[in-house]
Amino acid sequence: MNNLSTQRQTILEQHYGDYARAFRRLSAAIYERAVDGVVITGSGLNTALEGYKPLEIINTSDIAGFPSPSVAGHSSVIRIIDIGGKRVAHFTGRCHLYEGFSMQDALAQIGLAALLGARFAVLTNAAGGLNPLFAAGDIMLLSDSHNLLFRSVQRGWLAGLKEKLPTILPTKYNEIFAREPRKQISAELTAKGVPHHHGIYVAVTGPSYETPAEARMYRLFGGHAIGMSTVHEAEFARVCGLQVAGCSLITNTLPETVPVTVSHEEVIEAAAIGAARVAEFVASACSVLA
């Protein structure tokens, strides 16, 4: 067994201890336990994958100890679907840190997907556009990220892994969103005629929206879109040995001079408009990722 296999096995053993109760219940609810990948859809983006008939449906609220989202536009359903011949666990909502969840709870979907055999993660979100050239309904493939959640995935309960894997568990992955697969996904989207951008995603805890001064600051940081999720999930997925692709649907733009009032309802409405582009991204990502 090589180092990477050893690393993944050790991490999964650790996660089984963390999520054992929920994993046993989830496994019992799924006819075929193994999955190839996991997809998490952000605010209002569940409609992007409604064209895929579910092979199985599990409600996480029926699984004792499994965290369930409470924010509008996020549901507690897991849909097992087939995307391009790959068996995927589609989580129709996520648990945000601003809802009061612990980091461990917020990462349960990734941890459980890894235990179910997932080799890749496709993460989507609704985000505010920092790039003035972006417009509502655009999609942006995540090339990199700023983790301003101020809660490192590598700390807390994962710190124990450093003792078991001191030489092969890096402090931080240099490439969270796989570069070469992203290029292939981009090429597929271009061939399909799907317009898209590439950019850096800024993750903040929220749940407040940004002031003009904050928008200026995040632009100076090099950010192109901003939201309240995804980065910690992506980092954790990489820790688990999964390839990761991410996509933001731009739901609004953030000017530098005039405050903008944005409601969560408006975000969900805008997300529904661009859902078709997100669906194309997910399909391409599932076909490209191993």
C-alpha positions in Angstrom: 0.0 0.0 0.0 1.5 3.4 -1.0 1.6 6.5 1.1 -1.6 8.0 -0.4 -3.5 4.8 0.2 -2.3 4.7 3.7 -3.2 8.3 4.3 -6.7 7.8 3.0 -7.3 4.6 5.0 -6.1 6.3 8.2 -8.2 9.3 7.6 -11.3 7.2 6.9 -10.7 5.2 10.0 -10.6 8.5 12.0 -13.7 9.7 10.3 -15.6 6.5 11.0 -15.0 7.1 14.7 -16.3 10.6 14.3 -19.3 9.8 12.2 -19.9 6.2 13.1 -23.5 6.5 14.3 -24.7 8.6 11.3 -22.7 6.5 8.8 -24.3 3.2 10.1 -27.7 4.7 9.7 -27.0 6.2 6.3 -25.5 2.9 5.1 -28.6 1.1 6.2 -30.8 3.5 4.3 -28.8 3.1 1.0 -29.3 0.0 -1.1 -25.9 0.1 -2.7 -23.5 1.8 -0.3 -20.7 2.8 -2.5 -20.7 6.0 -4.5 -18.3 7.5 -6.9 -18.7 11.1 -5.9 -20.6 13.7 -3.9 -22.3 16.9 -5.2 -23.4 19.7 -2.8 -25.7 22.3 -4.2 -25.9 25.8 -2.7 -28.8 28.2 -2.1 -31.6 27.7 -4.6 -29.6 25.4 -6.8 -31.4 22.1 -6.2 -33.4 22.6 -9.4 -30.1 22.3 -11.3 -30.1 18.6 -10.8 -33.9 17.9 -10.8 -33.6 16.3 -14.2 -31.7 13.4 -12.8 -34.2 10.8 -11.5 -33.1 9.7 -8.1 -32.2 6.0 -7.6 -32.7 6.5 -3.9 -33.8 9.3 -1.6 -32.8 9.6 2.0 -34.0 12.4 4.4 -31.1 13.3 6.8 -33.7 14.5 9.3 -34.6 10.8 9.7 -31.0 9.9 10.7 -30.3 10.6 14.4 -27.3 12.8 14.9 -27.1 13.9 11.3 -27.0 17.8 11.0 -29.7 19.2 8.8 -29.8 22.7 7.2 -32.2 25.3 8.5 -31.7 28.0 5.8 -34.2 28.7 3.1 -33.2 27.1 -0.2 -31.4 24.2 1.5 -33.1 20.9 2.2 -32.1 17.9 4.2 -32.5 15.4 1.4 -29.8 13.1 -0.1 -30.5 12.0 -3.6 -28.5 9.1 -5.0 -28.4 9.8 -8.8 -26.5 8.7 -11.9 -24.6 11.4 -13.7 -22.9 10.2 -16.8 -22.6 6.6 -15.5 -21.2 7.7 -12.1 -23.1 7.0 -8.9 -23.3 10.3 -7.0 -24.6 11.3 -3.6 -26.4 14.7 -4.1 -26.8 16.7 -0.9 -29.5 19.2 -1.6 -28.3 21.6 1.1 -25.4 22.4 3.3 -24.9 23.3 7.0 -23.3 26.7 7.4 -21.2 27.8 10.3 -23.3 30.9 10.8 -26.3 28.6 11.6 -24.4 27.6 14.8 -23.1 24.3 13.5 -19.7 23.1 14.7 -17.0 22.6 12.0 -17.4 18.8 12.4 -21.1 19.0 11.7 -20.6 21.4 8.8 -18.2 18.9 7.2 -20.3 15.8 7.9 -21.5 15.5 4.3 -18.0 15.4 3.0 -16.8 13.0 5.7 -19.7 10.6 5.1 -19.4 10.7 1.4 -15.7 9.8 1.8 -16.7 6.8 3.9 -19.2 5.8 1.2 -16.4 5.6 -1.2 -16.5 9.0 -3.0 -13.4 9.8 -5.0 -14.4 13.3 -6.0 -16.5 16.3 -4.8 -18.4 18.8 -6.9 -19.3 21.9 -4.8 -21.6 24.7 -6.0 -22.7 27.8 -4.3 -24.6 31.1 -4.8 -22.2 34.0 -4.5 -21.9 37.8 -4.7 -19.9 39.1 -7.7 -16.8 41.2 -6.8 -15.6 41.4 -10.3 -17.4 44.3 -12.0 -17.5 42.4 -15.3 -19.7 39.7 -13.7 -23.5 39.8 -14.0 -26.2 37.9 -12.2 -26.7 34.5 -13.7 -23.0 34.1 -14.6 -21.0 31.1 -13.4 -17.5 31.1 -12.1 -15.2 28.0 -11.9 -13.2 28.2 -8.7 -9.5 28.4 -9.4 -8.5 29.2 -5.9 -9.9 30.5 -2.6 -9.4 32.8 0.4 -10.5 31.1 3.6 -11.7 34.0 5.8 -13.9 31.7 8.0 -11.1 31.9 10.6 -11.7 28.3 11.5 -9.0 26.1 10.0 -10.1 22.6 8.9 -6.7 21.3 9.9 -7.3 22.2 13.6 -9.6 20.8 16.2 -10.5 17.1 15.9 -8.4 16.6 12.8 -5.2 17.6 14.7 -4.9 14.1 15.9 -4.2 12.9 12.4 -0.9 14.8 12.4 0.4 12.4 15.1 -0.6 9.4 13.0 0.5 10.9 9.6 3.3 13.3 10.4 5.1 13.0 7.1 2.3 12.6 4.6 -0.5 14.9 5.9 0.4 18.4 4.8 -0.5 21.5 6.8 -2.3 22.9 3.8 -2.8 21.7 0.3 -1.3 24.0 -2.3 -3.9 23.2 -4.9 -7.4 22.6 -3.5 -9.3 22.9 -6.7 -7.6 20.6 -9.2 -6.1 22.6 -12.0 -6.0 20.2 -14.9 -9.5 18.8 -14.4 -10.8 22.4 -14.2 -9.2 23.1 -17.6 -10.9 20.0 -19.0 -14.3 21.1 -17.5 -13.8 24.5 -19.0 -13.1 23.0 -22.4 -16.3 20.9 -22.2 -18.4 23.9 -21.2 -17.0 25.9 -24.1 -17.8 23.1 -26.5 -21.3 23.1 -25.1 -21.6 26.9 -25.6 -21.9 27.5 -21.9 -20.3 30.9 -21.0 -18.3 30.9 -17.8 -15.5 32.7 -15.8 -12.6 31.5 -13.7 -11.8 33.2 -10.4 -11.0 33.2 -6.7 -13.7 32.6 -4.2 -13.7 34.4 -0.9 -15.3 32.6 2.0 -16.6 34.5 5.0 -18.6 33.3 8.0 -21.6 35.6 7.4 -24.6 35.7 7.4 -24.4 39.5 6.7 -23.8 40.8 3.2 -20.8 43.0 2.4 -20.6 46.8 2.7 -19.0 48.8 -0.1 -15.8 49.2 2.0 -15.7 45.4 2.5 -16.2 44.8 -1.2 -13.3 47.1 -2.0 -11.1 45.2 0.5 -12.0 41.8 -0.9 -11.2 43.0 -4.4 -7.8 44.2 -3.2 -7.3 40.6 -1.9 -7.8 39.4 -5.4 -11.3 38.0 -4.9 -13.8 37.6 -7.7 -16.8 36.2 -5.9 -17.8 36.0 -2.2 -19.9 33.6 -0.2 -20.3 31.8 3.1 -19.4 28.2 2.3 -17.5 25.8 0.2 -13.9 26.5 1.1 -13.8 24.4 4.3 -15.7 21.6 2.4 -13.1 21.7 -0.4 -10.1 21.7 2.0 -11.6 18.8 3.9 -12.4 16.9 0.8 -8.7 17.2 -0.2 -7.7 16.0 3.2 -9.8 13.0 2.5 -8.1 12.4 -0.8 -10.9 13.5 -3.1 -10.5 15.6 -6.2 -12.4 18.8 -6.0 -14.2 21.1 -8.5 -16.1 24.2 -7.5 -18.5 26.6 -9.1 -20.2 29.8 -8.0 -23.4 31.1 -9.5 -23.2 34.9 -9.4 -26.5 36.1 -8.0 -25.8 39.8 -7.5 -22.9 42.2 -7.9 -21.3 44.3 -5.2 -20.5 47.9 -6.1 -17.7 49.8 -4.3 -19.6 53.0 -3.6 -23.3 52.5 -3.0 -24.6 50.0 -0.4 -26.8 47.3 -1.9 -29.7 45.6 0.0 -29.8 41.9 -0.9 -32.3 39.5 0.5 -31.9 35.7 0.7 -35.1 35.4 -1.4 -33.4 37.5 -4.1 -30.4 35.2 -4.1 -32.6 32.1 -4.4 -34.5 33.7 -7.3 -31.3 34.6 -9.1 -29.9 31.1 -8.5 -32.9 29.6 -10.2 -32.2 31.6 -13.4 -28.7 30.3 -13.7 -29.4 26.7 -12.6 -29.1 25.4 -16.2 -25.5 26.6 -16.4 -24.7 25.0 -13.0 -26.2 21.7 -14.2 -23.9 21.8 -17.2 -21.0 22.4 -14.9 -21.9 19.5 -12.6 -22.3 17.1 -15.6 -18.9 18.1 -17.0 -17.2 17.9 -13.6 -18.6 14.4 -12.9 -17.4 13.3 -16.3 -13.9 14.7 -15.9 -13.1 13.9 -12.2 -11.7 10.5 -11.4 
